[in-house]
Amino acid sequence: MRLILHTSDIDSLRSRALDADVARFRAVRPSGITLPALLELVCSSWMWSHSAGEVFNPIVDGWSQNLPDLRRARNLLATAVDPQKKPAPFDAPIKELWRIKSRRDWADDPASLFQARFRRSLEKHGFGKKLSLALSKAMQEMADNIIQHSGSDEEHSAVGLVGYHVEEHWMTYAVADIGRGVLATLETNPKWSTLSGSGDALRAAIYQCASRRVSSPFGTGFSEVQKSLADLNGTLRFRSGNACLTLVGHRAARQATLSTNPYLVGFQLAVTCCRAVDSSIRALPNRD
């Protein structure tokens, strides 16, 4: 069976981990994968390596043979070894991945060039300067969350990945880490210590701007992401622990769905939008 792997497929694979039912997935020969699914799959693979790796990671190994982006993302998350030649500093590639483990990884000159390449690619593919800047800043804010909130403090963050994929009038970016997740982060602040689970934590972070900082219990990162997408046809997927919150549509008409999600460590975010009608998530191209 050949297919394009979406986040729903990765959810299903994690669900099978609960009863070790892998027969269905051994027959899958994926021909492509979306960026959000890619980052959720590599986080799942990392989690399985500490539990059910002998059952599930051979499946991911097999998929990696046909999906070079999957091989690359797994290498980056596990070892920081990047098997692919980096783009030229001032290029505008249609896709790119970046590894974050410390503030320096996101604040130094190479990271700044990565962020600029995303903005440049957006401009090249029809998003205009103002919108391209807003979207690149929103991605920067979300990736900064890895440093600020994934670990015990900003000097001890979890490992994370950030990536983008841009086509004509369409784009997606995704951020993922293997840290403690939104619930455990917010519970360090007494104001948010009564949250009942990951779903409540996602709602608090996105709708109430909840933050772990005692001196500033309300953050602005998620609201900035939504502002950048206000007039765009877009989909936002936030997932952490065993919960997933999806927002679809335009501005005030954006529909929210909170669902139970097979458990995954850390926090994963994906934002997709389109200046035309079709905002469906597309597979990563097998070219640069």
C-alpha positions, 0 to 999 in steps of 0.5 A, spaced: 500 500 500 502 506 497 500 513 500 501 520 503 502 520 510 498 525 514 498 527 521 492 522 522 496 516 519 501 518 525 496 518 530 493 511 528 500 508 528 501 511 535 494 508 537 496 501 535 502 502 539 497 501 545 496 494 543 502 492 539 498 491 532 503 493 527 501 488 521 497 494 517 503 498 517 508 493 515 504 493 508 505 501 508 510 503 503 509 511 503 510 515 497 510 522 501 509 525 507 507 532 509 511 536 514 506 536 520 506 529 519 514 528 518 515 532 525 510 528 529 513 522 526 520 523 528 518 525 535 514 519 536 520 515 533 524 518 539 519 516 544 518 509 541 526 508 542 525 509 549 519 504 550 517 500 544 522 501 539 524 494 537 516 494 534 515 500 531 522 503 529 523 498 524 517 500 520 519 507 520 526 505 518 523 502 512 519 508 511 525 512 511 528 508 505 523 512 500 522 518 504 529 522 505 526 528 509 524 523 514 531 520 514 534 527 515 529 529 520 531 523 524 538 524 524 537 531 526 533 530 532 537 524 534 544 526 533 544 533 530 548 530 524 545 533 517 546 529 511 543 534 506 547 540 504 545 546 507 542 551 502 546 558 500 545 563 506 541 568 501 537 563 497 529 562 498 528 554 498 521 551 498 523 547 504 528 546 510 529 544 517 532 546 523 535 543 529 534 547 536 537 545 543 539 551 546 538 559 545 544 559 541 541 555 536 536 559 534 539 566 536 546 565 532 547 568 525 546 561 521 539 561 525 537 568 523 539 566 515 534 560 516 529 565 518 530 570 513 530 564 507 523 562 510 521 570 509 524 570 502 521 564 500 514 566 502 515 573 498 518 569 492 511 565 492 506 570 492 505 572 500 508 579 499 513 583 504 508 585 509 505 578 510 511 574 509 514 578 515 508 577 519 508 569 518 516 569 519 515 572 525 510 568 527 514 561 526 520 565 530 515 566 536 513 558 536 520 556 535 522 560 541 517 556 545 522 550 545 527 554 548 523 558 553 518 552 555 520 545 553 525 544 559 526 546 566 529 553 564 531 556 558 538 554 559 536 546 559 531 546 553 529 539 550 531 538 543 526 540 537 525 541 530 522 547 526 521 547 518 517 550 513 514 548 506 512 553 501 509 553 494 505 558 490 500 562 494 501 556 499 505 555 505 506 550 512 511 551 517 511 546 523 515 546 530 516 540 534 520 538 541 520 532 545 520 536 552 515 536 557 509 538 554 504 544 555 500 541 561 507 540 565 510 547 563 503 551 565 503 547 572 509 550 574 505 556 575 500 556 581 495 560 577 495 554 572 496 548 577 489 546 577 488 544 569 485 538 569 489 535 563 492 536 556 486 539 553 485 544 558 492 546 558 492 547 550 485 551 551 489 555 556 495 557 552 491 558 546 485 562 548 487 565 555 495 566 553 497 562 559 504 562 561 509 558 566 512 565 568 509 567 575 511 574 574 507 574 567 502 569 567 499 571 560 503 570 554 502 572 547 505 567 542 499 563 540 495 570 539 501 573 535 500 566 530 493 567 529 493 575 528 498 573 522 493 568 519 487 573 520 485 574 513 488 567 510 484 560 509 488 557 514 489 550 519 492 550 525 494 544 529 496 544 536 498 538 540 501 536 546 500 529 551 494 526 549 490 532 546 490 536 539 486 542 538 485 544 531 483 551 528 480 551 521 478 557 517 478 565 517 478 570 523 472 569 527 469 564 523 475 559 525 472 553 527 475 549 533 476 542 534 479 539 541 480 531 540 483 526 544 490 524 541 494 518 542 500 520 547 506 523 544 511 527 548 513 534 548 509 539 544 507 540 536 505 545 532 503 546 525 500 552 521 498 551 514 495 557 510 493 559 502 492 565 499 487 561 494 481 556 496 485 550 497 489 550 503 489 542 504 496 540 507 501 537 501 506 532 501 513 535 501 517 535 494 522 530 493 527 535 491 530 542 494 
